[in-house]
């Protein structure tokens, strides 16, 4: 069975947590596509050319907490505006999405550009203040020295860059189900996502 769940949204809205939970519930493979861009951004911070970094990316490059720092996040957002970088990573993502057994991909342009034909699409969002608070706690828990005000400014700058870029701007797909997690617990958000995927899977069952 080939079945794709596309989950998009801005940073710290909860899309990664929801994606992992949905994938685990249904036994689907999961890909955090943002790590691809973070890995390219990390290579650029080390002096690599963005396009060459994207073209030479291997699975071993997309693991580890080193990719989760604010500096790498900003670098990822900067390289993500480059059409050549996006093109170099698109085929990898599309092949993953249509693998046998089902797949969940989360990112910023999965439902709009990478997998516009995905069987289920979500756009996960939350207020700026709530997202900043979540990201601050995450970074503080990892020992990253920052403040909630700095995190909020960082998120807003990244949002503006991601939404304003010419290549695959951050926005909901027209047919995406919007999940606003501002006032939702993670359990509530996951339950809503799981219910929607289950509904679509049931509608595709033989005899329906």
C-alpha atoms as an extended CHARMM CRD file, in Angstrom:
* protein
*
       208  EXT
         1         1  UNK       CA              0.0000000000        0.0000000000        0.0000000000  PROA      1               0.0000000000
         2         2  UNK       CA              1.1960000000        3.4750000000       -0.8780000000  PROA      2               0.0000000000
         3         3  UNK       CA             -0.3640000000        6.1570000000        1.2980000000  PROA      3               0.0000000000
         4         4  UNK       CA              1.0890000000        9.5950000000        2.0010000000  PROA      4               0.0000000000
         5         5  UNK       CA              0.3310000000       11.9070000000        4.9150000000  PROA      5               0.0000000000
         6         6  UNK       CA              1.6770000000       15.4450000000        4.3790000000  PROA      6               0.0000000000
         7         7  UNK       CA              2.0370000000       17.6360000000        7.4710000000  PROA      7               0.0000000000
         8         8  UNK       CA              3.1320000000       21.2550000000        7.0880000000  PROA      8               0.0000000000
         9         9  UNK       CA              3.3980000000       24.2260000000        9.4060000000  PROA      9               0.0000000000
        10        10  UNK       CA              5.7420000000       26.7230000000       11.0510000000  PROA      10              0.0000000000
        11        11  UNK       CA              8.3710000000       25.8550000000       13.6400000000  PROA      11              0.0000000000
        12        12  UNK       CA              7.2900000000       24.6840000000       17.1110000000  PROA      12              0.0000000000
        13        13  UNK       CA              3.6230000000       24.3150000000       16.1630000000  PROA      13              0.0000000000
        14        14  UNK       CA              3.7680000000       20.6070000000       16.9410000000  PROA      14              0.0000000000
        15        15  UNK       CA              3.9280000000       19.1080000000       13.4720000000  PROA      15              0.0000000000
        16        16  UNK       CA              6.9720000000       16.9530000000       14.2490000000  PROA      16              0.0000000000
        17        17  UNK       CA              5.4260000000       15.4270000000       17.3500000000  PROA      17              0.0000000000
        18        18  UNK       CA              2.1250000000       14.8310000000       15.5710000000  PROA      18              0.0000000000
        19        19  UNK       CA              3.8990000000       13.3290000000       12.5570000000  PROA      19              0.0000000000
        20        20  UNK       CA              5.8750000000       10.8620000000       14.6490000000  PROA      20              0.0000000000
        21        21  UNK       CA              2.7600000000        9.8400000000       16.5800000000  PROA      21              0.0000000000
        22        22  UNK       CA              0.6810000000        9.3260000000       13.4220000000  PROA      22              0.0000000000
        23        23  UNK       CA              3.4680000000        7.3090000000       11.8030000000  PROA      23              0.0000000000
        24        24  UNK       CA              3.8350000000        5.1350000000       14.8980000000  PROA      24              0.0000000000
        25        25  UNK       CA              0.0680000000        4.5880000000       15.2070000000  PROA      25              0.0000000000
        26        26  UNK       CA             -0.3300000000        3.3490000000       11.6380000000  PROA      26              0.0000000000
        27        27  UNK       CA              3.0910000000        1.7630000000       11.1960000000  PROA      27              0.0000000000
        28        28  UNK       CA              4.0830000000        4.2690000000        8.4960000000  PROA      28              0.0000000000
        29        29  UNK       CA              7.6190000000        5.4660000000        7.8210000000  PROA      29              0.0000000000
        30        30  UNK       CA              8.3860000000        9.0340000000        8.9680000000  PROA      30              0.0000000000
        31        31  UNK       CA             10.5850000000       11.7510000000        7.4920000000  PROA      31              0.0000000000
        32        32  UNK       CA             11.2210000000       15.1370000000        9.0830000000  PROA      32              0.0000000000
        33        33  UNK       CA             12.0770000000       16.9690000000        5.8740000000  PROA      33              0.0000000000
        34        34  UNK       CA             13.2550000000       19.9950000000        7.8240000000  PROA      34              0.0000000000
        35        35  UNK       CA             16.2800000000       17.9550000000        8.8610000000  PROA      35              0.0000000000
        36        36  UNK       CA             17.3290000000       17.7960000000        5.2080000000  PROA      36              0.0000000000
        37        37  UNK       CA             17.4890000000       21.5920000000        5.0860000000  PROA      37              0.0000000000
        38        38  UNK       CA             19.0790000000       21.7770000000        8.5270000000  PROA      38              0.0000000000
        39        39  UNK       CA             21.7660000000       19.3510000000        7.3790000000  PROA      39              0.0000000000
        40        40  UNK       CA             22.4570000000       21.5160000000        4.3350000000  PROA      40              0.0000000000
        41        41  UNK       CA             22.4680000000       24.6210000000        6.5460000000  PROA      41              0.0000000000
        42        42  UNK       CA             24.9540000000       22.9750000000        8.9100000000  PROA      42              0.0000000000
        43        43  UNK       CA             27.2680000000       22.1830000000        6.0020000000  PROA      43              0.0000000000
        44        44  UNK       CA             27.0190000000       25.7810000000        4.7830000000  PROA      44              0.0000000000
        45        45  UNK       CA             27.9830000000       27.0570000000        8.2460000000  PROA      45              0.0000000000
        46        46  UNK       CA             31.1010000000       24.9150000000        7.8700000000  PROA      46              0.0000000000
        47        47  UNK       CA             31.8970000000       26.5990000000        4.5550000000  PROA      47              0.0000000000
        48        48  UNK       CA             30.2050000000       24.3740000000        1.9840000000  PROA      48              0.0000000000
        49        49  UNK       CA             28.3730000000       25.6150000000       -1.0960000000  PROA      49              0.0000000000
        50        50  UNK       CA             24.5920000000       25.2510000000       -0.5270000000  PROA      50              0.0000000000
        51        51  UNK       CA             23.8030000000       23.4710000000       -3.7890000000  PROA      51              0.0000000000
        52        52  UNK       CA             26.7740000000       21.1110000000       -3.5370000000  PROA      52              0.0000000000
        53        53  UNK       CA             25.8190000000       20.3660000000        0.0720000000  PROA      53              0.0000000000
        54        54  UNK       CA             22.2650000000       19.4760000000       -0.9830000000  PROA      54              0.0000000000
        55        55  UNK       CA             23.4090000000       17.3210000000       -3.8700000000  PROA      55              0.0000000000
        56        56  UNK       CA             25.8500000000       15.3570000000       -1.7230000000  PROA      56              0.0000000000
        57        57  UNK       CA             23.5400000000       14.7980000000        1.2530000000  PROA      57              0.0000000000
        58        58  UNK       CA             23.4150000000       11.2400000000        2.6240000000  PROA      58              0.0000000000
        59        59  UNK       CA             21.1060000000        9.7180000000        5.2710000000  PROA      59              0.0000000000
        60        60  UNK       CA             23.8650000000        9.8600000000        7.8870000000  PROA      60              0.0000000000
        61        61  UNK       CA             23.8750000000       13.6640000000        7.6550000000  PROA      61              0.0000000000
        62        62  UNK       CA             20.3740000000       14.0820000000        9.0610000000  PROA      62              0.0000000000
        63        63  UNK       CA             20.7780000000       12.7920000000       12.6040000000  PROA      63              0.0000000000
        64        64  UNK       CA             21.9170000000       14.2500000000       15.9110000000  PROA      64              0.0000000000
        65        65  UNK       CA             21.0080000000       17.1490000000       18.2020000000  PROA      65              0.0000000000
        66        66  UNK       CA             23.6010000000       19.3890000000       16.5430000000  PROA      66              0.0000000000
        67        67  UNK       CA             21.0590000000       20.1000000000       13.7950000000  PROA      67              0.0000000000
        68        68  UNK       CA             18.5590000000       21.5150000000       16.3330000000  PROA      68              0.0000000000
        69        69  UNK       CA             20.4480000000       24.6810000000       17.3100000000  PROA      69              0.0000000000
        70        70  UNK       CA             19.0430000000       28.1460000000       16.5020000000  PROA      70              0.0000000000
        71        71  UNK       CA             22.0410000000       28.9230000000       14.2780000000  PROA      71              0.0000000000
        72        72  UNK       CA             21.4510000000       25.8480000000       12.1520000000  PROA      72              0.0000000000
        73        73  UNK       CA             17.7230000000       26.6370000000       12.0170000000  PROA      73              0.0000000000
        74        74  UNK       CA             18.4310000000       30.0920000000       10.6380000000  PROA      74              0.0000000000
        75        75  UNK       CA             20.9440000000       28.6750000000        8.1490000000  PROA      75              0.0000000000
        76        76  UNK       CA             18.3600000000       26.1090000000        7.0550000000  PROA      76              0.0000000000
        77        77  UNK       CA             15.8120000000       28.8520000000        6.4300000000  PROA      77              0.0000000000
        78        78  UNK       CA             18.3310000000       30.8160000000        4.3630000000  PROA      78              0.0000000000
        79        79  UNK       CA             19.3020000000       27.8840000000        2.1230000000  PROA      79              0.0000000000
        80        80  UNK       CA             15.6480000000       26.8390000000        1.7710000000  PROA      80              0.0000000000
        81        81  UNK       CA             14.9220000000       29.9440000000       -0.3200000000  PROA      81              0.0000000000
        82        82  UNK       CA             17.3160000000       28.6910000000       -3.0150000000  PROA      82              0.0000000000
        83        83  UNK       CA             15.4220000000       26.9040000000       -5.8270000000  PROA      83              0.0000000000
        84        84  UNK       CA             18.5050000000       24.8050000000       -6.6800000000  PROA      84              0.0000000000
        85        85  UNK       CA             18.6730000000       23.4570000000       -3.1200000000  PROA      85              0.0000000000
        86        86  UNK       CA             14.9570000000       22.6440000000       -3.0560000000  PROA      86              0.0000000000
        87        87  UNK       CA             15.2070000000       20.8670000000       -6.4080000000  PROA      87              0.0000000000
        88        88  UNK       CA             18.1560000000       18.7780000000       -5.2100000000  PROA      88              0.0000000000
        89        89  UNK       CA             16.1610000000       17.5420000000       -2.2090000000  PROA      89              0.0000000000
        90        90  UNK       CA             12.7570000000       17.1290000000       -3.8720000000  PROA      90              0.0000000000
        91        91  UNK       CA             13.3570000000       13.7460000000       -5.5080000000  PROA      91              0.0000000000
        92        92  UNK       CA             14.5380000000       12.2190000000       -2.2190000000  PROA      92              0.0000000000
        93        93  UNK       CA             11.3720000000       13.3830000000       -0.4870000000  PROA      93              0.0000000000
        94        94  UNK       CA              9.0060000000       12.2430000000       -3.2400000000  PROA      94              0.0000000000
        95        95  UNK       CA             10.5390000000        8.7860000000       -3.3980000000  PROA      95              0.0000000000
        96        96  UNK       CA             10.2030000000        8.4550000000        0.3790000000  PROA      96              0.0000000000
        97        97  UNK       CA              6.5720000000        9.5920000000        0.2360000000  PROA      97              0.0000000000
        98        98  UNK       CA              5.5160000000        6.8540000000       -2.1660000000  PROA      98              0.0000000000
        99        99  UNK       CA              7.3920000000        3.9970000000       -0.5320000000  PROA      99              0.0000000000
       100       100  UNK       CA              5.4660000000        0.8040000000        0.0930000000  PROA      100             0.0000000000
       101       101  UNK       CA              3.7630000000        0.6610000000        3.4860000000  PROA      101             0.0000000000
       102       102  UNK       CA              2.7850000000        4.3060000000        3.8760000000  PROA      102             0.0000000000
       103       103  UNK       CA              4.7260000000        7.4260000000        4.8270000000  PROA      103             0.0000000000
       104       104  UNK       CA              4.3300000000       10.5830000000        6.8820000000  PROA      104             0.0000000000
       105       105  UNK       CA              6.3810000000       13.6160000000        5.8530000000  PROA      105             0.0000000000
       106       106  UNK       CA              6.4640000000       16.8670000000        7.7800000000  PROA      106             0.0000000000
       107       107  UNK       CA              7.8830000000       20.1400000000        6.5650000000  PROA      107             0.0000000000
       108       108  UNK       CA              6.7950000000       23.4100000000        5.0200000000  PROA      108             0.0000000000
       109       109  UNK       CA              5.8780000000       22.5630000000        1.4270000000  PROA      109             0.0000000000
       110       110  UNK       CA              4.9080000000       18.8770000000        1.5160000000  PROA      110             0.0000000000
       111       111  UNK       CA              1.2210000000       19.2990000000        0.7500000000  PROA      111             0.0000000000
       112       112  UNK       CA              1.7210000000       22.2010000000       -1.6580000000  PROA      112             0.0000000000
       113       113  UNK       CA              4.8120000000       21.2310000000       -3.6820000000  PROA      113             0.0000000000
       114       114  UNK       CA              6.4140000000       17.9000000000       -2.7800000000  PROA      114             0.0000000000
       115       115  UNK       CA              3.2560000000       15.7690000000       -2.4850000000  PROA      115             0.0000000000
       116       116  UNK       CA              0.2420000000       17.7230000000       -3.7590000000  PROA      116             0.0000000000
       117       117  UNK       CA             -1.4840000000       14.3780000000       -4.3480000000  PROA      117             0.0000000000
       118       118  UNK       CA             -1.0360000000       13.1650000000       -0.7500000000  PROA      118             0.0000000000
       119       119  UNK       CA             -4.0100000000       11.2120000000        0.5220000000  PROA      119             0.0000000000
       120       120  UNK       CA             -4.1390000000       13.2840000000        3.7400000000  PROA      120             0.0000000000
       121       121  UNK       CA             -2.8270000000       16.7940000000        4.3460000000  PROA      121             0.0000000000
       122       122  UNK       CA             -2.5520000000       18.7450000000        7.5810000000  PROA      122             0.0000000000
       123       123  UNK       CA             -1.3990000000       22.2780000000        8.3260000000  PROA      123             0.0000000000
       124       124  UNK       CA             -0.3590000000       22.5260000000       11.9710000000  PROA      124             0.0000000000
       125       125  UNK       CA             -0.1170000000       25.9940000000       13.4740000000  PROA      125             0.0000000000
       126       126  UNK       CA             -0.2140000000       27.8460000000       16.8150000000  PROA      126             0.0000000000
       127       127  UNK       CA              0.1620000000       31.3980000000       18.0950000000  PROA      127             0.0000000000
       128       128  UNK       CA              3.6120000000       33.0030000000       17.9880000000  PROA      128             0.0000000000
       129       129  UNK       CA              3.7710000000       33.2740000000       21.7780000000  PROA      129             0.0000000000
       130       130  UNK       CA              2.8750000000       29.6340000000       22.3540000000  PROA      130             0.0000000000
       131       131  UNK       CA              5.3570000000       28.4400000000       19.7470000000  PROA      131             0.0000000000
       132       132  UNK       CA              8.1290000000       30.5720000000       21.2160000000  PROA      132             0.0000000000
       133       133  UNK       CA              7.4290000000       29.2370000000       24.6820000000  PROA      133             0.0000000000
       134       134  UNK       CA              7.5960000000       25.6510000000       23.4790000000  PROA      134             0.0000000000
       135       135  UNK       CA             10.8170000000       26.1710000000       21.5490000000  PROA      135             0.0000000000
       136       136  UNK       CA             12.4270000000       28.0430000000       24.4700000000  PROA      136             0.0000000000
       137       137  UNK       CA             11.7090000000       25.1640000000       26.8520000000  PROA      137             0.0000000000
       138       138  UNK       CA             13.0610000000       22.6870000000       24.3020000000  PROA      138             0.0000000000
       139       139  UNK       CA             16.2990000000       24.6280000000       23.8420000000  PROA      139             0.0000000000
       140       140  UNK       CA             16.7150000000       25.3420000000       27.5530000000  PROA      140             0.0000000000
       141       141  UNK       CA             16.3100000000       21.6400000000       28.2550000000  PROA      141             0.0000000000
       142       142  UNK       CA             19.2450000000       20.9980000000       25.9330000000  PROA      142             0.0000000000
       143       143  UNK       CA             21.3940000000       23.6130000000       27.6300000000  PROA      143             0.0000000000
       144       144  UNK       CA             21.1880000000       26.2000000000       24.8440000000  PROA      144             0.0000000000
       145       145  UNK       CA             21.7000000000       29.7040000000       26.2620000000  PROA      145             0.0000000000
       146       146  UNK       CA             18.8950000000       31.9210000000       24.9490000000  PROA      146             0.0000000000
       147       147  UNK       CA             15.8370000000       33.8650000000       26.1080000000  PROA      147             0.0000000000
       148       148  UNK       CA             12.1630000000       33.5270000000       25.2360000000  PROA      148             0.0000000000
       149       149  UNK       CA             12.2850000000       36.9860000000       23.6060000000  PROA      149             0.0000000000
       150       150  UNK       CA             15.1920000000       35.9100000000       21.3970000000  PROA      150             0.0000000000
       151       151  UNK       CA             13.3860000000       32.7150000000       20.4390000000  PROA      151             0.0000000000
       152       152  UNK       CA             10.2360000000       34.6740000000       19.5480000000  PROA      152             0.0000000000
       153       153  UNK       CA             12.2270000000       37.0660000000       17.3540000000  PROA      153             0.0000000000
       154       154  UNK       CA             13.9750000000       34.1240000000       15.7120000000  PROA      154             0.0000000000
       155       155  UNK       CA             10.6680000000       32.3700000000       14.9690000000  PROA      155             0.0000000000
       156       156  UNK       CA              9.0830000000       35.5070000000       13.5290000000  PROA      156             0.0000000000
       157       157  UNK       CA             12.0920000000       36.1710000000       11.2990000000  PROA      157             0.0000000000
       158       158  UNK       CA             12.0280000000       32.6110000000       10.0500000000  PROA      158             0.0000000000
       159       159  UNK       CA              8.2570000000       32.6880000000        9.4940000000  PROA      159             0.0000000000
       160       160  UNK       CA              8.5750000000       35.8620000000        7.4250000000  PROA      160             0.0000000000
       161       161  UNK       CA             11.3820000000       34.4080000000        5.3340000000  PROA      161             0.0000000000
       162       162  UNK       CA              9.6050000000       31.0710000000        4.8140000000  PROA      162             0.0000000000
       163       163  UNK       CA              6.2510000000       32.6450000000        3.9330000000  PROA      163             0.0000000000
       164       164  UNK       CA              7.7970000000       35.2950000000        1.6830000000  PROA      164             0.0000000000
       165       165  UNK       CA             10.1410000000       33.1700000000       -0.3900000000  PROA      165             0.0000000000
       166       166  UNK       CA              9.4220000000       32.7460000000       -4.0970000000  PROA      166             0.0000000000
       167       167  UNK       CA             10.1850000000       29.0270000000       -4.1030000000  PROA      167             0.0000000000
       168       168  UNK       CA              7.5430000000       27.0000000000       -2.2370000000  PROA      168             0.0000000000
       169       169  UNK       CA              6.3930000000       29.5630000000        0.3300000000  PROA      169             0.0000000000
       170       170  UNK       CA              5.0150000000       28.3400000000        3.6410000000  PROA      170             0.0000000000
       171       171  UNK       CA              1.2210000000       28.1790000000        3.3900000000  PROA      171             0.0000000000
       172       172  UNK       CA             -1.5680000000       25.6370000000        3.8510000000  PROA      172             0.0000000000
       173       173  UNK       CA             -2.5370000000       23.4890000000        0.8810000000  PROA      173             0.0000000000
       174       174  UNK       CA             -6.0870000000       24.3770000000       -0.2410000000  PROA      174             0.0000000000
       175       175  UNK       CA             -7.3370000000       20.9480000000        0.8460000000  PROA      175             0.0000000000
       176       176  UNK       CA             -5.3330000000       20.6780000000        4.0790000000  PROA      176             0.0000000000
       177       177  UNK       CA             -7.0440000000       20.1970000000        7.4240000000  PROA      177             0.0000000000
       178       178  UNK       CA             -5.8130000000       22.9930000000        9.7100000000  PROA      178             0.0000000000
       179       179  UNK       CA             -4.8750000000       21.9330000000       13.2410000000  PROA      179             0.0000000000
       180       180  UNK       CA             -4.3950000000       24.9420000000       15.5350000000  PROA      180             0.0000000000
       181       181  UNK       CA             -2.5720000000       23.5810000000       18.5790000000  PROA      181             0.0000000000
       182       182  UNK       CA             -2.5520000000       26.8460000000       20.5530000000  PROA      182             0.0000000000
       183       183  UNK       CA             -5.1270000000       25.5560000000       23.0340000000  PROA      183             0.0000000000
       184       184  UNK       CA             -4.8040000000       21.8180000000       22.3330000000  PROA      184             0.0000000000
       185       185  UNK       CA             -2.8380000000       19.2830000000       24.3310000000  PROA      185             0.0000000000
       186       186  UNK       CA             -0.5430000000       17.1030000000       22.2750000000  PROA      186             0.0000000000
       187       187  UNK       CA             -2.8470000000       14.1710000000       22.9890000000  PROA      187             0.0000000000
       188       188  UNK       CA             -5.8390000000       16.0740000000       21.5980000000  PROA      188             0.0000000000
       189       189  UNK       CA             -3.9450000000       17.1810000000       18.4930000000  PROA      189             0.0000000000
       190       190  UNK       CA             -2.6610000000       13.6600000000       17.8120000000  PROA      190             0.0000000000
       191       191  UNK       CA             -6.1440000000       12.1920000000       18.3240000000  PROA      191             0.0000000000
       192       192  UNK       CA             -7.6170000000       14.5490000000       15.7210000000  PROA      192             0.0000000000
       193       193  UNK       CA             -4.8880000000       13.7220000000       13.2160000000  PROA      193             0.0000000000
       194       194  UNK       CA             -5.1920000000        9.9680000000       13.7970000000  PROA      194             0.0000000000
       195       195  UNK       CA             -8.9720000000       10.1350000000       13.3990000000  PROA      195             0.0000000000
       196       196  UNK       CA             -8.6860000000       11.9040000000       10.0450000000  PROA      196             0.0000000000
       197       197  UNK       CA             -6.1140000000        9.4570000000        8.6930000000  PROA      197             0.0000000000
       198       198  UNK       CA             -8.2370000000        6.5200000000        9.8880000000  PROA      198             0.0000000000
       199       199  UNK       CA            -11.2900000000        8.0180000000        8.1780000000  PROA      199             0.0000000000
       200       200  UNK       CA             -9.4980000000        8.3220000000        4.8480000000  PROA      200             0.0000000000
       201       201  UNK       CA             -7.9780000000        4.8630000000        5.1230000000  PROA      201             0.0000000000
       202       202  UNK       CA            -11.4340000000        3.3970000000        5.8360000000  PROA      202             0.0000000000
       203       203  UNK       CA            -12.8680000000        5.1640000000        2.7810000000  PROA      203             0.0000000000
       204       204  UNK       CA            -10.2360000000        3.4540000000        0.6180000000  PROA      204             0.0000000000
       205       205  UNK       CA            -10.9190000000       -0.0250000000        1.9720000000  PROA      205             0.0000000000
       206       206  UNK       CA            -12.0810000000       -2.6620000000       -0.5400000000  PROA      206             0.0000000000
       207       207  UNK       CA            -15.8200000000       -2.6540000000       -0.9680000000  PROA      207             0.0000000000
       208       208  UNK       CA            -16.2760000000        0.9950000000        0.0180000000  PROA      208             0.0000000000
